[in-house]
Amino acid sequence: MKNLVSLATLGFLILGGLASPLAQADQVTLQLKWVTQAQFAGYYIALDKGFYSQEGLEVTIEPGGPDVAAIPAIADGHADVIVEWMPPALAARERGIALVNIAQPFKSSGMMLVCRKGAGVATSADFRGKKIAVWFSGSEYPFLNWMSQLGIPVTGGPDGVEMLRQDFSIDALLQKQVACISAMSYNEFLQVMDAGVPPEELVTLRYEEQGVATLEDGLYVLEERLDDPAFRDRMVRFVRASLRGWRFAVQHPEEAVRIILDNDSTGTRTERHQTRMMREVARLVAGTDGSLDPADYQRTVATLLAGDSDPVITREPESAWTHEVTDEALDY
């Protein structure tokens, strides 16, 4: 009996020893740019499949939304790492919030304008005198730079565009209040199709096709925190697990959609929409291992610096990205 008790005790201690790393897991809070959807599938998969826990991490994913912005969240200390587009990240850096890109899962841009042919828009040459709806909270920067490069003022009038603040719906286009709305290829554009607008009545102008695309959905941290070896090690493990999640999402899109729906606390996402979104997001993350391509970075900076007036950034950024994290994360 004593031996049985000893074995039982030993087993308890072994199990306890195995469980202790979980109990002592390093905490990481990820702030998303927007709500729970397939746009962020890689992170939810890494959480659901235990990729984070296998790296000794306990990750909390905080969805964004109309009232939650990623950059203020990290600046205020509520997040360790954020998903953000490069234009607002570089603009914030110039204002003193020293964000650094540590990984770039998205290779291509999904941003576009969706316009009504009936409003007289066939190309960007037709923008003058039109009303165009644009998102703010940092998403306006690519549009402002595009107009600056075209030499079109955004103050209205016959020679400019009237830039209206777009809410998070497609109603302004459906109700013919504007000529164009901002849209993502994986979200609002699909919603316009679902609303029954015939494709022949629309013109889509992708930022990439117009030569003004900038990097989207990178992972950013505060520069000063990377000076801490413990924090940098946490980010290496976080990025490694996240990129595993993205690879899984691309290879298993149906399961990725199920995981997204399971994590949607609002219950408003639909399988049909998320399936189509996942298909388009897979296209946008194709062609990269998750590390930032310096050529893509330089193209983004050049785009943001260009224009006749009021560029998004006024000088070439310094130390705005690093390969140190992805180099170590991918070296396994």
C-alpha positions in Angstrom: 0.0 0.0 0.0 2.9 2.4 0.8 4.3 1.7 -2.6 1.0 2.4 -4.3 0.7 5.7 -2.4 4.2 6.6 -3.3 3.6 5.9 -7.0 0.3 7.9 -6.8 2.2 10.8 -5.2 4.9 10.6 -7.8 2.4 10.6 -10.6 0.7 13.7 -9.1 4.1 15.4 -8.9 4.9 14.5 -12.4 1.6 15.8 -13.7 1.9 18.9 -11.6 5.4 19.4 -13.1 4.0 19.1 -16.6 1.2 21.5 -15.8 3.4 24.1 -14.1 4.7 25.7 -17.4 1.1 26.5 -18.3 0.4 28.0 -14.9 3.5 30.2 -15.4 2.9 31.0 -19.0 4.0 34.4 -20.2 1.0 36.7 -20.8 0.5 38.5 -24.1 -2.3 40.7 -25.1 -3.0 41.1 -28.8 -5.2 44.0 -29.9 -6.9 43.5 -33.3 -7.6 46.3 -35.7 -11.2 45.3 -36.1 -13.8 42.8 -35.0 -13.5 39.0 -34.9 -13.6 37.7 -38.5 -11.5 35.7 -40.9 -9.2 38.7 -41.4 -7.6 37.6 -38.2 -7.9 33.8 -38.6 -4.3 33.0 -38.0 -4.3 34.4 -34.4 -7.6 32.6 -33.4 -6.3 29.4 -34.9 -3.0 29.7 -33.0 -5.1 30.1 -29.8 -7.6 27.4 -30.6 -5.0 24.8 -31.7 -2.7 25.4 -28.7 0.1 26.9 -30.8 0.5 29.7 -28.3 0.4 27.5 -25.2 3.0 25.2 -26.8 5.3 28.3 -26.9 4.7 28.9 -23.2 2.3 31.8 -23.8 -1.1 32.7 -22.5 -2.5 35.0 -25.2 -5.6 37.2 -24.9 -7.0 38.4 -28.2 -8.9 41.7 -27.9 -11.2 42.5 -30.8 -11.3 46.0 -32.2 -14.4 47.8 -33.4 -15.9 51.3 -34.0 -15.0 52.4 -30.5 -11.7 50.5 -30.1 -8.5 51.6 -31.9 -5.3 49.6 -31.8 -2.8 52.4 -31.6 -4.3 54.1 -28.5 -4.6 50.6 -26.9 -0.9 49.9 -27.2 0.1 53.5 -26.3 -1.9 53.3 -23.1 -0.4 50.0 -22.1 -3.5 47.9 -22.7 -1.9 45.7 -25.4 1.6 44.2 -25.9 1.2 43.8 -29.7 -1.3 45.1 -32.2 -2.5 44.4 -35.7 -2.4 47.6 -37.7 -1.9 49.1 -41.2 1.5 50.7 -41.9 0.2 54.2 -42.8 -1.3 54.9 -39.4 1.6 53.1 -37.7 4.2 55.3 -39.5 2.1 58.4 -38.9 1.9 57.6 -35.2 5.7 57.0 -35.1 6.2 60.5 -36.5 4.0 61.9 -33.8 6.1 60.2 -31.1 4.4 56.8 -30.6 7.4 54.7 -31.7 5.8 51.6 -33.3 8.0 49.0 -34.9 6.8 46.3 -37.4 8.0 42.9 -36.1 6.1 40.8 -38.7 4.1 41.2 -41.8 1.7 38.3 -42.5 -0.3 40.2 -45.2 1.6 40.6 -48.5 -1.1 42.3 -50.6 -3.6 45.1 -50.0 -7.4 44.5 -49.9 -8.3 48.1 -49.9 -10.5 49.6 -52.7 -13.1 52.1 -53.7 -16.4 50.8 -54.9 -18.2 53.3 -57.1 -21.5 53.7 -58.9 -21.2 54.0 -62.7 -24.4 56.0 -62.5 -22.6 58.7 -60.5 -20.2 59.3 -63.4 -17.2 57.5 -62.1 -15.3 55.2 -64.4 -11.7 56.0 -63.4 -9.9 58.1 -60.8 -10.0 60.9 -63.4 -13.7 61.3 -62.6 -13.3 62.0 -58.9 -13.5 65.7 -59.1 -16.8 67.2 -57.9 -17.8 63.9 -56.4 -18.7 62.8 -52.8 -16.5 59.9 -51.6 -17.0 58.1 -48.3 -13.8 57.3 -46.4 -13.1 55.5 -43.1 -11.1 57.5 -40.5 -9.1 56.4 -37.4 -6.0 55.9 -39.6 -7.7 54.3 -42.5 -8.1 57.6 -44.3 -4.3 58.0 -44.8 -4.0 55.9 -48.0 -6.9 57.8 -49.6 -5.6 61.2 -48.6 -2.2 60.3 -50.1 -3.9 59.0 -53.3 -5.7 62.3 -53.7 -2.6 64.3 -53.0 -0.7 62.4 -55.7 -3.6 63.1 -58.1 -3.5 66.7 -57.1 -7.2 66.6 -56.1 -8.1 68.7 -53.0 -10.4 67.0 -50.4 -12.2 70.2 -49.5 -15.0 69.8 -52.0 -15.9 72.0 -54.9 -16.0 71.3 -58.6 -12.3 70.6 -58.7 -12.0 68.6 -55.6 -13.7 65.7 -53.8 -16.0 66.0 -50.8 -14.6 63.5 -48.4 -17.3 62.2 -46.1 -16.8 60.2 -42.9 -17.9 56.7 -43.7 -19.6 54.6 -41.0 -19.1 50.9 -40.9 -21.8 50.0 -43.4 -22.4 50.2 -47.2 -25.6 52.2 -46.9 -24.2 55.4 -48.3 -23.5 53.7 -51.6 -26.8 51.7 -51.6 -28.8 54.9 -50.9 -26.8 56.8 -53.6 -25.6 59.4 -51.1 -22.0 59.2 -52.4 -20.3 58.2 -55.7 -17.9 55.8 -54.0 -17.3 54.1 -50.7 -14.2 52.6 -49.1 -14.3 48.8 -49.1 -12.1 45.8 -48.3 -12.0 43.1 -51.0 -12.7 40.5 -48.3 -15.6 42.4 -46.6 -17.6 45.4 -47.8 -17.2 44.5 -51.5 -18.8 41.2 -50.8 -21.6 43.0 -48.9 -22.3 45.2 -51.9 -22.7 42.0 -54.0 -25.0 40.5 -51.4 -27.1 43.6 -51.4 -28.1 42.8 -55.0 -26.3 45.6 -56.8 -25.5 44.3 -60.4 -21.8 44.1 -61.0 -22.3 46.0 -64.3 -23.5 49.0 -62.3 -20.2 49.2 -60.3 -16.6 50.2 -60.8 -14.0 48.9 -58.4 -10.7 50.7 -58.1 -8.2 48.7 -56.1 -5.4 50.7 -54.5 -2.9 48.2 -55.7 -4.0 48.6 -59.3 -3.7 52.4 -58.9 -0.1 52.2 -57.6 -1.0 53.6 -54.2 -1.3 50.3 -52.1 0.3 50.3 -48.7 1.0 47.5 -46.3 -1.9 46.3 -44.1 -2.3 44.1 -41.1 1.2 44.0 -39.8 2.2 43.2 -36.2 3.5 46.2 -34.2 5.0 46.7 -30.8 6.5 49.7 -29.0 10.2 50.2 -29.9 11.3 50.7 -26.3 9.9 47.3 -25.2 12.1 45.5 -27.7 15.1 46.6 -25.7 13.9 44.1 -23.0 15.3 40.6 -24.0 12.5 38.9 -22.1 9.8 40.8 -24.1 11.6 40.2 -27.4 11.7 36.5 -26.6 8.0 36.6 -25.9 7.4 38.2 -29.3 9.6 35.6 -31.1 7.4 32.9 -29.6 4.2 34.8 -30.3 5.1 35.4 -33.9 6.2 31.8 -34.4 2.9 30.5 -33.2 0.9 33.2 -35.1 2.6 32.3 -38.4 1.8 28.6 -37.7 -1.8 29.7 -37.3 -1.8 31.5 -40.6 -0.3 28.5 -42.4 -3.0 26.3 -40.9 -5.7 28.8 -42.0 -4.6 28.8 -45.6 -4.4 25.0 -45.7 -7.6 24.3 -43.8 -10.0 27.2 -44.6 -13.2 25.4 -43.6 -11.8 24.7 -40.1 -10.5 28.2 -39.9 -14.0 29.5 -40.5 -15.4 27.2 -37.8 -12.9 28.5 -35.3 -13.7 32.2 -36.2 -17.4 31.5 -35.7 -16.7 29.8 -32.4 -14.9 32.9 -31.2 -17.5 35.4 -32.4 -19.1 36.4 -29.1 -21.7 38.6 -31.0 -23.1 35.7 -33.0 -23.4 38.0 -36.0 -20.9 36.4 -38.3 -22.2 34.0 -40.9 -20.5 30.9 -42.3 -21.1 32.0 -45.9 -19.6 35.4 -45.5 -16.6 34.2 -43.4 -15.9 31.4 -46.0 -15.7 34.0 -48.8 -13.6 36.3 -46.6 -11.2 33.5 -45.7 -10.8 32.7 -49.4 -9.8 36.3 -50.2 -7.6 36.7 -47.1 -5.7 33.6 -48.1 -4.9 35.4 -51.4 -3.7 38.5 -49.5 -1.3 36.5 -47.2 0.1 34.4 -50.1 3.7 35.0 -51.1 5.3 35.7 -47.8 6.8 33.8 -44.9 5.6 36.5 -42.5 8.7 38.6 -42.5 8.4 42.2 -43.9 9.7 42.6 -47.5 12.0 45.7 -47.5 10.8 46.5 -51.0 7.2 46.5 -49.9 8.2 48.8 -47.0 10.0 51.2 -49.3 7.0 51.2 -51.7 4.7 52.1 -48.8 7.0 54.9 -47.5 7.4 56.3 -51.0 3.6 56.3 -51.5 3.1 58.0 -48.2 5.7 60.7 -48.8 4.5 61.4 -52.3 1.9 64.0 -53.3 1.9 67.7 -54.0 0.7 68.7 -50.5 0.0 67.4 -47.0 1.7 64.0 -47.3 0.9 61.4 -44.6 4.5 61.4 -43.3 7.0 64.3 -43.8 10.3 62.4 -43.6 11.8 59.0 -44.1 11.2 56.9 -41.0 14.1 55.3 -39.1 14.0 52.0 -37.3 10.3 51.5 -38.1 10.7 47.7 -38.7 13.0 44.8 -37.7 13.7 41.3 -39.0 15.2 40.3 -35.6 11.9 38.8 -34.4 10.9 36.9 -37.6 14.5 35.7 -38.2 14.5 34.0 -34.9 10.9 32.9 -35.1 11.4 31.2 -38.5 14.7 29.6 -37.5 13.4 26.3 -36.1 
